[in-house]
Amino acid sequence: MSETSKIGRRSLLRGSLAAAAVLPLSGALASCATSGGNDNSQQSGTKSSDNPFGMADKSTVDAVIFNGGYGYDYVTFAANIVQQKQSGSTVKVSPSTQIAQQLQPRFVGGNPPDLIDNSGANQIGFNTILDQLETLDDVFEANNYEGKKISDTLYAGVKEPGTFGDKFVAINYVLTLYGLWYSDSLFKANGWTPPKTYDELLDLGAKAKAKGKYLFVWGKEAATYYQTLAVDSAIKEGGDDVRLSLGNLEGDCWSKPQIQGVFKAMETMVKNGYFVPGGAGTQFTAAQAKWSNDQLAILYPSGSWIENEMKKATKAGFEMKGIPEPTLTANSKLPYETLRSAAGEPFIVPSKGKNVAGGKEVLRAMLSKDAATNFAKTRLAPTIVKGLVPADGFGSTALQSQTQMLDAAGTNVFDYQFVNLYGTNPDQLVVWNSFLSGQLDAAGLTKGLQQITDKVRNDSSVKKIPVTK
C-alpha cells in the first residue's frame, strides 16, 4: 500500500487522509492469536436501527484510552452519550500511558478490554494482535445518532490507515499534521520571520541567542521529534528517493545526501548552543513548557496535538502557530509548503472482549456530531468527521494555521510508516538523546540509526513490507 496520500486544497473540509503501510504479520503474540470470534462475550442483545451492534441492556463496557496529547476524557464524553442512549449501561473509561505493558498480558490471558486507543510510544504492534481484532466495517455502515450513515459523514480514505491486508480493524480518529510551532506574538515583537530553509533556521538561531534565547528544546521521551523533523525535511528536499530508501530499510538510507545535509545543520545548531541544555534528563512536557510558557526556546517540532498537550502550560498571549518543516535548500524537489499528514489515534475492538457490541457502540458515539465537535473544540484538532471545524478554528490560532497549511499544501502531502511499522523508536531515542546532548556528531548519529535499521532488515523473524509508491 502506498505511503503517500493526498489532501485536497480546501483545508480540513475536503480531501483524503493519509494511507498507511501494512504491518508485518509476526511477533510475540502471534502464536496465541485467534482467528476472531467472540468466545468470551457474555453480553449480547437484539440488533435494531437504534442498536445496530446488539449491545445488551444494562451491560458494561471496558475502555482503555491512551492518555497522551489529547487526554482521554473526550472518550468519557462519548461514553456518557452511550449511557444516556443505553439506559442502565455503564462505560468505564480508564487512561493509560503504557498500552503495551498493561494490555498485552490481557490479550494473552484472553480478557482484553472492549475498546482500546492503541496509541503512544508504547502502543501494541498491530502485527502481534491482528487476528484478535474485530473488523469495523459495520461501524461505518451503521447510522450515527443523527440518522445518517456514518461513512457518508467522514473524510475520504479514512479506512486506509487502519486497514492491514484486507482487514479494517482500526478507526484512526484524529487528523494530525507535522510542522514547526512558534509564538506569533514573540516573533512579531522581535521582527523574526519563520524560517523556510535550514540556512534561515541557523540565522534565526543566532538571532535568538543574541536575545538570550535558544532555537530549540527537547525532552528525553521526545528526542525523536527531531528525527521526524530531519526525515520530513529530507523527504521534501529529495522526494520519493529518500522516503522509499528509509521505508525499504536500505543499507545506506541514513547516508542519503539530503539526510546528511539536515544532520550536519543540526550538528551545527548543537555545537553553537542553540538547544536548551539538559534535555536528555528532562521529562518531555517539562521541556516543552520551556518553549510554550517560559519562551526560553522559540521553535518546537511536533504534531498538531501540541497546542492541546500544552494548553495548561502556555503563556497568555502566546498566539501559537504552525509552519511547514523547512527544506534543506531553496531548490527542494517538493515545495516548501509540502506537509506530512496522517490520521492517528487508532481505536480497536478486541474480539475476545466481553462486550464487543458495547465497544463498537462507543465508537458510534465518538463519530456522532456532538462528540466529534466536542473533540475539535476542546482539543483544537479535527477528527475524521468532516465539516465540524469553523473558519475561526474555535478561536485557536494554531488550528487556524493548520487550515492554512493544508490549504497551501494542496496535494503535496506525504506520510511514512517505517518507524511504527518496525517499532524502532525506543532504540532511536537513545541515539537522538546522545546526539542532541553533543555526545555524538552527525557521523555518529548516522551510524547509530543505520545499525538500528540494519538490525531490523537482517532479522529473519520480521516480515519486511516493500514500499513501492
C-alpha positions in Angstrom: 0.0 0.0 0.0 1.3 3.5 -0.8 2.9 5.5 1.9 1.8 8.7 0.1 -1.6 10.3 0.2 -3.2 13.5 -0.9 -5.3 16.0 1.0 -7.5 18.3 -1.1 -6.9 22.0 -1.4 -9.8 23.2 0.7 -8.1 22.6 4.0 -9.8 20.5 6.7 -13.1 20.4 5.0 -12.2 18.4 1.9 -9.8 15.7 0.7 -8.5 12.4 1.8 -6.4 11.3 4.8 -3.0 9.6 4.7 -2.7 6.0 3.8 -0.7 3.6 5.9 1.5 0.6 5.2 0.6 -2.9 6.1 2.3 -4.2 9.3 4.4 -7.3 9.4 2.5 -10.4 10.4 4.8 -11.7 13.0 5.5 -11.1 16.7 5.4 -12.2 20.2 1.6 -12.6 20.5 1.0 -14.1 17.0 1.3 -17.6 18.4 -1.6 -17.1 20.8 -3.8 -15.2 18.3 -7.2 -16.4 17.4 -9.0 -16.1 14.1 -11.6 -13.8 15.5 -14.9 -14.8 17.0 -16.2 -13.7 20.4 -15.8 -16.7 22.6 -15.7 -14.6 25.8 -18.7 -12.4 25.0 -21.1 -12.6 27.9 -23.3 -9.7 26.8 -25.4 -9.6 23.6 -28.7 -8.0 22.8 -31.1 -7.6 19.9 -29.9 -5.6 16.9 -32.1 -2.8 15.6 -31.7 0.6 13.9 -31.1 2.2 17.2 -28.9 -0.6 18.5 -27.0 -1.7 15.3 -24.4 -3.9 17.1 -26.8 -5.6 19.5 -25.5 -4.1 22.7 -27.2 -5.8 25.6 -29.4 -3.9 28.1 -27.7 -2.8 31.3 -24.3 -4.0 30.1 -20.8 -2.8 31.0 -18.1 -1.6 28.6 -14.4 -1.6 29.5 -12.4 1.1 27.5 -8.7 1.8 27.9 -7.6 5.0 26.3 -4.1 6.3 25.7 -3.6 9.4 27.9 -1.4 11.5 25.7 -1.6 14.9 23.9 -5.3 14.6 23.5 -6.1 13.3 27.0 -8.8 10.7 27.4 -12.0 12.5 28.6 -13.2 13.0 25.1 -14.0 9.3 25.2 -15.7 9.8 28.5 -17.9 12.4 26.7 -18.9 9.8 24.2 -19.3 7.2 26.9 -21.8 9.5 28.6 -23.8 9.7 25.4 -23.9 5.8 25.3 -25.0 5.7 28.9 -27.9 8.0 28.0 -28.8 6.1 24.9 -28.5 2.7 26.6 -30.2 3.2 29.9 -28.7 1.3 32.8 -25.5 0.5 31.0 -22.1 1.6 32.3 -19.0 2.6 30.3 -15.8 2.5 32.3 -13.1 4.7 30.6 -9.6 4.2 32.0 -6.5 6.2 31.0 -3.1 4.6 30.3 0.3 5.7 29.1 1.7 2.2 28.9 -0.7 0.5 26.5 1.5 -2.5 25.5 2.8 -3.1 29.0 -0.7 -3.1 30.5 -2.7 -4.7 27.8 -0.5 -7.3 26.1 -0.9 -9.6 29.2 -4.7 -9.2 28.9 -4.6 -10.3 25.2 -2.5 -13.3 26.2 -5.0 -14.1 29.0 -8.0 -13.8 26.7 -9.6 -10.9 28.6 -8.8 -7.7 26.8 -10.8 -4.5 27.1 -13.8 -3.9 24.8 -12.2 -0.8 23.3 -8.6 0.4 23.2 -6.9 3.6 21.9 -3.8 1.8 20.7 -1.6 4.8 20.6 1.6 6.4 22.0 5.2 5.3 22.1 4.2 2.1 23.9 1.4 1.0 21.6 0.9 -2.6 20.8 2.3 -3.7 17.4 -0.6 -4.5 15.2 1.4 -7.4 13.8 1.0 -9.1 17.2 -2.8 -8.8 17.6 -4.2 -8.5 14.1 -6.0 -11.8 14.3 -7.5 -10.9 17.7 -9.3 -7.8 16.5 -12.8 -7.2 15.2 -13.3 -5.8 11.8 -15.0 -2.4 12.0 -16.7 -2.2 8.6 -20.1 -2.5 10.4 -19.4 0.7 12.4 -19.0 2.7 9.2 -22.1 1.1 7.7 -24.3 2.0 10.7 -26.3 5.2 11.1 -25.0 7.8 13.5 -27.2 9.3 16.2 -28.3 11.9 13.7 -29.7 9.2 11.4 -27.0 9.5 8.8 -24.8 6.6 7.5 -21.5 7.1 9.3 -19.4 6.5 6.2 -21.2 9.4 4.5 -20.1 11.8 7.2 -16.4 11.1 7.1 -13.4 12.3 5.0 -12.5 10.1 2.1 -9.8 7.5 2.7 -10.3 7.1 6.4 -10.3 3.3 6.3 -6.8 3.1 4.8 -4.7 3.9 7.9 -6.5 1.2 9.9 -6.6 -1.5 7.1 -3.9 -4.2 7.3 -4.0 -6.5 4.3 -7.8 -6.6 3.6 -8.8 -6.3 7.2 -10.2 -3.0 8.5 -9.5 -3.2 12.3 -8.6 0.3 13.5 -10.5 3.6 13.3 -8.0 6.4 13.3 -10.0 9.2 14.9 -7.8 12.3 14.6 -6.2 14.2 11.7 -2.6 15.1 12.5 -0.1 17.2 10.6 3.5 17.8 11.5 5.4 21.1 11.5 7.3 23.7 13.4 5.4 25.6 16.1 6.1 29.1 17.4 4.7 32.1 19.1 3.4 34.6 16.6 3.4 37.4 19.1 7.0 36.7 20.1 8.2 36.6 16.5 6.4 39.9 15.7 7.8 41.5 18.8 11.4 40.6 17.7 10.9 41.2 14.0 11.7 37.5 13.3 10.5 35.7 10.1 9.5 32.0 10.3 12.3 30.0 8.6 11.8 28.2 5.3 15.3 26.7 4.9 18.0 25.4 7.2 20.2 28.4 6.4 17.4 30.6 7.6 16.9 28.3 10.6 20.6 28.7 11.5 20.4 32.5 11.1 17.3 32.6 13.4 19.3 30.5 16.0 21.9 33.2 16.1 19.3 36.0 16.4 17.6 34.1 19.3 21.0 33.5 21.0 21.7 37.3 20.8 18.4 37.8 22.7 19.3 35.3 25.4 17.1 32.6 24.0 17.5 29.2 22.3 16.3 28.0 19.0 15.0 24.6 20.2 14.4 22.5 23.3 13.9 18.7 23.7 12.8 16.2 26.4 14.2 12.7 26.8 11.0 10.9 25.7 10.6 13.1 22.6 14.1 13.4 21.3 13.0 11.6 18.1 10.7 14.6 17.3 14.0 15.9 15.8 14.3 12.7 13.7 10.8 13.4 12.4 11.8 16.9 11.6 15.0 15.7 9.9 13.3 13.0 7.9 10.4 15.2 6.8 12.8 17.9 5.7 15.0 15.4 3.8 11.9 13.9 2.0 10.8 17.4 1.0 14.4 18.0 -0.3 14.9 14.7 -2.1 11.4 13.4 -2.8 10.4 9.7 -3.1 14.0 8.5 -3.4 14.6 9.4 0.3 11.2 8.2 1.5 11.4 4.8 -0.3 15.0 4.2 0.8 14.1 4.7 4.5 10.8 2.7 4.1 12.7 -0.2 2.5 15.4 -0.3 5.2 18.2 0.2 2.6 21.8 -0.3 3.8 22.7 3.3 3.2 19.4 5.0 3.7 20.6 7.3 6.5 23.6 8.4 4.3 21.4 10.0 1.7 22.8 13.4 0.9 19.6 15.2 1.9 19.5 13.5 5.2 23.2 14.2 5.8 22.7 17.8 4.9 20.0 18.1 7.6 22.0 16.2 10.2 25.0 18.4 9.6 22.9 21.5 10.0 21.5 20.1 13.3 25.1 19.3 14.4 26.0 23.0 13.9 22.9 24.0 15.9 24.1 21.7 18.8 27.6 23.0 18.6 26.5 26.6 18.5 24.4 26.1 21.7 21.1 26.6 20.0 19.4 23.8 22.0 18.4 24.3 25.7 20.9 22.0 27.5 19.9 19.1 29.7 17.1 17.7 27.5 18.2 14.1 28.0 17.4 14.4 31.6 14.2 16.4 31.3 10.7 15.0 31.1 9.3 16.0 27.7 6.3 18.1 28.8 8.6 20.0 31.2 10.9 20.6 28.3 8.1 21.7 26.1 7.0 24.2 28.8 10.3 26.0 28.4 9.1 26.8 24.9 5.4 27.4 25.4 5.4 29.0 28.8 8.9 30.3 29.5 9.7 31.1 25.9 13.3 30.1 26.5 13.2 28.3 23.2 11.4 29.9 20.2 10.6 26.9 18.0 9.4 23.3 18.6 8.9 20.4 16.1 5.7 18.4 16.8 2.5 17.1 15.5 -0.6 19.2 15.8 -1.5 17.8 19.2 1.0 20.2 20.7 -1.5 23.0 21.5 -3.8 20.8 23.4 -1.0 19.0 25.2 0.5 22.2 26.5 -2.7 24.3 26.9 -2.2 24.4 30.7 1.4 25.5 30.3 1.3 28.1 27.6 1.9 31.8 28.2 -1.1 34.1 27.9 -1.0 35.9 24.5 1.3 33.2 23.0 -0.6 33.0 19.7 0.6 29.6 18.7 1.0 29.0 15.0 2.5 26.2 12.9 4.6 26.3 9.7 5.8 23.5 7.4 9.1 21.9 8.2 11.9 23.7 6.4 13.6 22.4 3.3 17.4 21.9 3.2 17.7 24.4 0.3 15.5 26.7 -1.7 15.7 24.2 -4.6 14.0 21.2 -3.0 12.3 18.6 -5.1 9.0 19.1 -3.2 7.7 22.6 -2.4 8.3 24.2 1.0 4.5 24.1 1.6 4.6 20.2 1.4 3.3 18.6 4.6 3.5 15.3 6.4 -0.1 14.5 7.5 -1.8 11.4 8.7 -4.8 10.1 10.6 -3.9 9.0 14.1 -5.2 7.6 17.4 -6.2 4.1 16.2 -9.2 2.7 18.1 -9.6 -1.1 18.1 -12.2 -3.6 19.4 -10.7 -6.9 20.6 -12.7 -10.0 19.5 -12.4 -11.6 22.9 -13.7 -8.5 24.8 -16.7 -9.3 26.9 -18.7 -6.6 25.2 -17.7 -6.3 21.6 -21.1 -4.6 20.8 -20.5 -2.1 23.5 -17.0 -1.3 22.2 -18.5 -0.6 18.8 -21.3 1.5 20.3 -18.8 3.8 22.0 -17.1 4.3 18.6 -20.5 5.1 17.1 -21.0 7.7 19.8 -17.5 9.1 19.1 -18.4 9.6 15.5 -21.6 11.5 16.3 -21.8 15.2 15.6 -21.9 16.1 19.3 -18.8 14.0 20.3 -16.7 14.9 17.2 -17.5 18.6 17.6 -16.6 18.4 21.3 -13.2 16.9 20.4 -12.4 19.5 17.8 -13.5 22.3 20.1 -11.7 21.1 23.3 -8.7 19.5 21.7 -8.3 22.1 18.9 -7.8 19.4 16.3 -10.1 17.9 13.7 -11.4 14.4 13.7 -12.2 12.3 10.7 -15.8 13.6 10.8 -16.0 16.3 8.2 -17.4 19.8 8.3 -17.2 20.4 12.0 -14.3 22.9 12.2 -15.4 26.6 11.7 -13.2 29.1 9.8 -12.2 30.8 13.1 -10.8 27.5 14.4 -12.8 27.9 17.6 -10.6 30.9 18.3 -7.4 28.9 18.1 -4.6 30.5 16.1 -2.9 27.0 15.9 -6.0 25.4 14.4 -6.4 28.3 12.0 -2.8 27.8 10.9 -3.4 24.1 10.3 -6.2 25.0 8.0 -3.9 27.5 6.2 -1.1 25.0 6.0 -3.3 22.3 4.5 -4.8 24.8 2.1 -1.3 25.9 0.9 -0.1 22.3 0.6 -2.8 21.2 -1.7 -2.0 17.7 -3.0 1.6 17.9 -1.7 1.1 15.7 1.3 3.0 12.6 2.3 3.3 10.1 5.1 5.6 7.2 6.0 5.3 4.3 8.5 8.7 2.7 8.8 9.3 3.8 12.5 5.9 2.5 13.7 6.0 -0.4 11.3 9.1 -1.9 12.7 9.0 -0.5 16.3 12.3 1.3 16.2 11.5 4.4 18.2 12.8 3.2 21.6 16.2 2.4 20.2 16.3 5.6 18.2 15.5 7.7 21.2 18.8 6.6 22.8 20.8 7.7 19.7 19.0 11.1 19.4 19.3 12.0 23.1 23.1 11.4 22.7 23.3 13.5 19.5 21.3 16.4 20.9 23.4 16.3 24.1 26.5 16.8 21.9 27.9 13.3 22.7 27.5 12.2 19.0 28.3 14.1 15.9 26.4 13.7 12.6 28.5 10.7 11.6 27.8 9.0 15.0 24.1 9.7 14.6 24.1 8.2 11.1 26.0 5.1 12.3 23.7 4.6 15.2 20.5 4.9 13.2 21.8 2.7 10.4 22.7 0.0 12.9 19.1 0.0 14.2 17.8 -0.2 10.6 20.2 -3.0 9.7 19.2 -5.0 12.7 15.6 -4.9 11.6 16.5 -5.7 8.0 18.6 -8.7 9.0 16.1 -10.1 11.4 14.5 -13.0 9.6 11.6 -13.2 12.1 10.3 -9.9 10.9 8.4 -9.8 7.6 9.5 -6.9 5.5 6.9 -4.9 3.7 8.3 -3.4 0.5 7.4 0.2 -0.2 6.9 0.9 -3.9 5.0 4.1 -4.1 
